[in-house]
Each structure stands twice: as structure tokens, then as C-alpha cells.
């Protein structure tokens, strides 16, 4: 039978206060010495991480386990793995231009101009990426309202703008710099921060913030 002290502590304080062996022992009722058996299992599988590889064959080598105990252990580990599969990964954090470029690499190889925004939450986690424009364009024709509309609709306090130069270098034009200044000013009125403006080409990329273009008063 499980140690009644283990059961009492679990029910009173929750499972966080139990050791790995004690947690495992709660699954091994009605074995006569579940705690020692749990410690033997952890030693055999080199800790909790090894339990991810439990199967009927490996458990059969633990001679003190009966069929019911093996079934409970297999079920518990499978439940744990299924929980991990259904919990979504946390959204990536965009704390620098280098973080952002990982999500924009394809823009280096696009044949047409694309303008995209990366939408960020208050902790700079990536909420989404939206394409604002595709086709031959002069950046000056892009309206400020178009840039901020996705952030307003999704209640995002920050965004990062990116566009590509398919046939040239990742060098900001005077228009790129002026538009960046305009977006920063508009963002202050809307309480939406322009984190950066990236220009991407087949030969590399440029962060206007890092290069000091347009962000003088940001």
C-alpha cells in the first residue's frame, strides 16, 4: 500500500511538494513497497526523463510490477506526452531585428516587392505576420493607416515593418527613412510603437533602427 503520509501530503498540499519517487509511488498501489519500487524504476530509467520511453517490454524487466501497475504507469506517461502535444508552444519573442529576420527569410528570394508587418504584444511576443502589399511600388504610396490597421484590429501595442528590394541592395532610400519617421510619429498618437523597419534584399538586410535612420526621436 502507498505510504499514507505521502497520500496525506499530496491531498493537503498538492503534488508539487512530493519527490519524483513519491509521485511515482502513488501510481503503484497495491504493491507492498511502492516507494522502493518507484526508486528502482527511476534508477533503471535514469530519472523521470527516461519514463518517456516506457513500453511493455521495458517495464517487463521490473519484476516487482504486476500487470495493473504496468498499465497505470504506461497510461500516466502517455497522458503526460499527449498533454505536451496539445499545449501550444509559446509565441516567439521579437526583441531585436535578428529575431525578426528569422521569420522573414523568404523575403530575400521574392521576385516582387512585399510589405509586411510583424504584430507584437506588450511582451514583444509575435502575434502574427500580415502582408500589406505585393507588387511594384514606391514605398511612399503606402498609407500610414494601412500599416497600423492590423495592429489596431488585433489590439497590438507594437509592430515591426519590413519590405524587400528584390533587385537591389538593402539600402534605405530617403523615402524609406522619411516614411519611418512618419510612422513613428503616427504610432505615438495611436499608442502603437514602431519597433523597427527592416529592408531585405537577396544580398542581406538592414535594420533602420540599428543603422540610426529615422529613429532619431523614437
BELJOHU-V876420 format. One record per residue. N is the residue number from 1. SS is DSSP state (H for helix, E for strand, C for the rest). PHI is phi in whole degrees, 0 to 359 (NA if undefined). Layout:
N & SS & PHI
N & SS & PHI
This chain:
1 & C & NA
2 & C & 297
3 & C & 299
4 & H & 299
5 & H & 294
6 & H & 297
7 & H & 299
8 & H & 296
9 & H & 293
10 & H & 298
11 & H & 289
12 & H & 274
13 & H & 246
14 & C & 90
15 & H & 286
16 & H & 298
17 & H & 275
18 & C & 268
19 & C & 287
20 & H & 302
21 & H & 294
22 & H & 294
23 & H & 300
24 & H & 295
25 & H & 297
26 & C & 293
27 & C & 269
28 & C & 255
29 & C & 294
30 & C & 251
31 & C & 297
32 & C & 292
33 & C & 222
34 & H & 296
35 & H & 292
36 & H & 295
37 & H & 295
38 & H & 299
39 & H & 295
40 & H & 293
41 & H & 295
42 & H & 298
43 & H & 293
44 & H & 294
45 & C & 257
46 & C & 59
47 & C & 96
48 & H & 299
49 & H & 302
50 & H & 291
51 & H & 292
52 & H & 296
53 & H & 256
54 & C & 299
55 & C & 209
56 & H & 300
57 & H & 293
58 & H & 291
59 & H & 289
60 & C & 295
61 & C & 281
62 & C & 270
63 & C & 293
64 & C & 280
65 & C & 272
66 & C & 269
67 & H & 298
68 & H & 294
69 & H & 294
70 & H & 298
71 & H & 297
72 & H & 294
73 & H & 296
74 & H & 297
75 & H & 295
76 & H & 295
77 & H & 292
78 & H & 293
79 & H & 300
80 & H & 301
81 & H & 291
82 & H & 292
83 & H & 300
84 & H & 298
85 & H & 288
86 & H & 268
87 & C & 279
88 & C & 292
89 & C & 296
90 & C & 297
91 & C & 297
92 & C & 294
93 & E & 261
94 & C & 253
95 & C & 259
96 & C & 201
97 & H & 298
98 & H & 296
99 & H & 296
100 & H & 294
101 & H & 295
102 & C & 299
103 & C & 261
104 & C & 229
105 & H & 302
106 & H & 296
107 & H & 292
108 & H & 293
109 & H & 247
110 & C & 282
111 & C & 279
112 & C & 244
113 & C & 291
114 & E & 233
115 & E & 240
116 & E & 229
117 & E & 236
118 & E & 262
119 & E & 266
120 & E & 236
121 & C & 271
122 & C & 293
123 & C & 259
124 & C & 67
125 & E & 278
126 & E & 285
127 & E & 267
128 & E & 181
129 & E & 234
130 & E & 233
131 & E & 269
132 & E & 265
133 & E & 202
134 & E & 224
135 & C & 134
136 & C & 290
137 & C & 204
138 & C & 259
139 & H & 304
140 & H & 289
141 & H & 278
142 & C & 286
143 & C & 280
144 & H & 303
145 & H & 299
146 & H & 295
147 & H & 292
148 & H & 270
149 & H & 304
150 & H & 299
151 & H & 292
152 & H & 293
153 & H & 296
154 & C & 256
155 & C & 56
156 & C & 261
157 & C & 276
158 & E & 206
159 & E & 210
160 & E & 234
161 & E & 262
162 & E & 217
163 & E & 216
164 & E & 247
165 & E & 245
166 & C & 298
167 & C & 251
168 & C & 230
169 & C & 265
170 & C & 275
171 & C & 249
172 & C & 291
173 & C & 277
174 & H & 303
175 & H & 293
176 & H & 300
177 & H & 291
178 & H & 294
179 & H & 296
180 & H & 300
181 & H & 298
182 & H & 296
183 & H & 292
184 & H & 297
185 & H & 295
186 & H & 294
187 & H & 298
188 & H & 295
189 & H & 290
190 & H & 271
191 & C & 62
192 & C & 233
193 & E & 274
194 & E & 276
195 & E & 287
196 & E & 192
197 & E & 227
198 & E & 255
199 & E & 244
200 & E & 236
201 & E & 223
202 & C & 299
203 & C & 254
204 & E & 149
205 & E & 209
206 & E & 226
207 & E & 263
208 & H & 294
209 & H & 297
210 & H & 296
211 & H & 281
212 & C & 83
213 & C & 259
214 & C & 88
215 & C & 256
216 & C & 300
217 & C & 248
218 & C & 284
